[in-house]
Amino acid sequence: MTGSLPAGVERQQFDGDERLATRGQSVYGEPTDGEWRAWDIRRSKLGAMLDRRMETGLTGGETVLYLGAAAGTTVSHVADFAGPTYAVEFAARPVRDLLTVADSRPNLFVLLKDARKPETYAHVVEPVDVIVQDVATRGQARVANTNRRFLKPNGRLLTVVKARSEDVTADPTDVFETFRSQLEGYEILDTERLDPLHDDHLAVVARPTR
Ligand SMILES: C[S@@+](CC[C@H](N)C(=O)[O-])C[C@H]1O[C@@H](n2cnc3c(N)ncnc32)[C@H](O)[C@@H]1O
């Protein structure tokens, strides 16, 4: 694990602890210090991936499609260091909060859409450098496969597979193996389990092969 942090993400001191941080308006009660806001890696799988120095390929300023944005805990940090960031979430309740998060982030575009139906937002989303996927629902490989169309040839898929969302009774290792076998049109570059920060979650970095 030798990945460097993207520009706009730094390790900063908060109350004596060194934590990942981005510059932006506070969103979820996280500690702030001047313009910096701490990134809670216990609440954010992408934060955990960066903290573990996974080779995400993120350099800062990328165009991002974020699938499963919820109320914006993680995508708010992404929009702090990335370029245009399209946030897809299909539940109306968190989208209300997400719209407030976007108020102070002109590069964050909220889409109340189902990530299983990319044709419903294909007219809005431009080709992207990165897809971040955290949908925690059944069919996580299918969501990655159907959204591959948005990735530029040299782009990256950064996803987290939640084993229990696929099958609560199965051994997580088997679920992760099935995910790998179902991923189509991608080459997996790196994987890492995020336990104990995120139990039974596998982080995956992949690039499109076609
Ligand atoms: C684990 S939460 C995401 C947390 C968020 N990524 C973060 O770190 O702040 C998963 C989210 O994915 C959303 N989701 C699940 N399936 C979806 C789908 N097919 N389309 C859009 N959103 C979906 C859920 O409503 C939920 O808000």
PDBQT file of the ligand as one rigid body, heavy atoms in Angstrom, charges set to zero:
ROOT
HETATM    1  C1  LIG A 301     -23.708   2.796   3.022  1.00  0.00    +0.000 C 
HETATM    2  S1  LIG A 301     -24.787   4.039   2.480  1.00  0.00    +0.000 S 
HETATM    3  C2  LIG A 301     -23.711   5.200   1.718  1.00  0.00    +0.000 C 
HETATM    4  C3  LIG A 301     -22.884   6.043   2.651  1.00  0.00    +0.000 C 
HETATM    5  C4  LIG A 301     -22.153   7.106   1.888  1.00  0.00    +0.000 C 
HETATM    6  N1  LIG A 301     -21.454   6.570   0.763  1.00  0.00    +0.000 N 
HETATM    7  C5  LIG A 301     -21.157   7.821   2.768  1.00  0.00    +0.000 C 
HETATM    8  O1  LIG A 301     -20.062   7.331   2.983  1.00  0.00    +0.000 OA
HETATM    9  O2  LIG A 301     -21.482   8.910   3.212  1.00  0.00    +0.000 OA
HETATM   10  C6  LIG A 301     -25.521   3.351   1.051  1.00  0.00    +0.000 C 
HETATM   11  C7  LIG A 301     -26.437   4.312   0.320  1.00  0.00    +0.000 C 
HETATM   12  O3  LIG A 301     -26.671   3.793  -0.966  1.00  0.00    +0.000 OA
HETATM   13  C8  LIG A 301     -27.991   4.086  -1.303  1.00  0.00    +0.000 C 
HETATM   14  N2  LIG A 301     -28.387   3.163  -2.373  1.00  0.00    +0.000 N 
HETATM   15  C9  LIG A 301     -28.548   1.822  -2.307  1.00  0.00    +0.000 A 
HETATM   16  N3  LIG A 301     -28.911   1.332  -3.498  1.00  0.00    +0.000 NA
HETATM   17  C10 LIG A 301     -28.975   2.385  -4.346  1.00  0.00    +0.000 A 
HETATM   18  C11 LIG A 301     -29.305   2.516  -5.716  1.00  0.00    +0.000 A 
HETATM   19  N4  LIG A 301     -29.640   1.457  -6.455  1.00  0.00    +0.000 N 
HETATM   20  N5  LIG A 301     -29.282   3.748  -6.275  1.00  0.00    +0.000 NA
HETATM   21  C12 LIG A 301     -28.934   4.828  -5.526  1.00  0.00    +0.000 A 
HETATM   22  N6  LIG A 301     -28.622   4.775  -4.221  1.00  0.00    +0.000 NA
HETATM   23  C13 LIG A 301     -28.639   3.568  -3.638  1.00  0.00    +0.000 A 
HETATM   24  C14 LIG A 301     -28.760   3.887  -0.003  1.00  0.00    +0.000 C 
HETATM   25  O4  LIG A 301     -30.018   4.569  -0.039  1.00  0.00    +0.000 OA
HETATM   26  C15 LIG A 301     -27.793   4.476   1.001  1.00  0.00    +0.000 C 
HETATM   27  O5  LIG A 301     -28.036   5.833   1.218  1.00  0.00    +0.000 OA
ENDROOT
TORSDOF 0
